[in-house]
């Protein structure tokens, strides 16, 4: 189970959906719920989470970990968007 879902259940808050994004000070982004990697570039990484498309932008981006739907992206993060 997702740690984010567990926290939401404990505090009585409904989770937003099938993904969670945590930005660690613009140096790392953790995305939970990603079921596919769509594109990898130095300035943009695009992930799929069900019907949603998650885009992380920045400089010197790299995927440092990908396991069971959880992706960690390192670099100089300038933004995240969900469509």
VENBELHU-V370657 format. One record per residue. N is the residue number from 1. RES is the residue in three letters. D_CENTER is the distance of its C-alpha to the mean C-alpha in Angstrom with 1 decimal. Layout:
N/RES/D_CENTER
N/RES/D_CENTER
This chain:
1/UNK/16.3
2/UNK/13.1
3/UNK/14.0
4/UNK/12.5
5/UNK/14.8
6/UNK/17.6
7/UNK/17.5
8/UNK/17.6
9/UNK/20.4
10/UNK/22.3
11/UNK/22.3
12/UNK/23.0
13/UNK/20.1
14/UNK/18.7
15/UNK/14.9
16/UNK/13.4
17/UNK/12.6
18/UNK/10.9
19/UNK/7.3
20/UNK/6.2
21/UNK/4.3
22/UNK/6.7
23/UNK/8.4
24/UNK/11.2
25/UNK/13.9
26/UNK/12.8
27/UNK/13.1
28/UNK/9.8
29/UNK/6.1
30/UNK/4.8
31/UNK/2.1
32/UNK/5.4
33/UNK/7.5
34/UNK/6.8
35/UNK/10.5
36/UNK/11.2
37/UNK/10.8
38/UNK/12.8
39/UNK/13.5
40/UNK/13.4
41/UNK/15.4
42/UNK/16.4
43/UNK/15.3
44/UNK/12.6
45/UNK/10.0
46/UNK/9.5
47/UNK/7.7
48/UNK/9.4
49/UNK/9.0
50/UNK/12.7
51/UNK/14.2
52/UNK/11.3
53/UNK/10.2
54/UNK/7.0
55/UNK/8.4
56/UNK/7.9
57/UNK/11.5
58/UNK/13.8
59/UNK/16.2
60/UNK/16.6
61/UNK/13.0
62/UNK/12.7
63/UNK/10.7
64/UNK/12.3
65/UNK/11.3
66/UNK/10.5
67/UNK/12.2
68/UNK/12.6
69/UNK/9.4
70/UNK/7.3
71/UNK/6.1
72/UNK/7.1
73/UNK/7.9
74/UNK/11.2
75/UNK/13.6
76/UNK/14.7
77/UNK/11.8
78/UNK/13.5
79/UNK/11.2
80/UNK/8.3
81/UNK/9.7
82/UNK/9.7
83/UNK/12.9
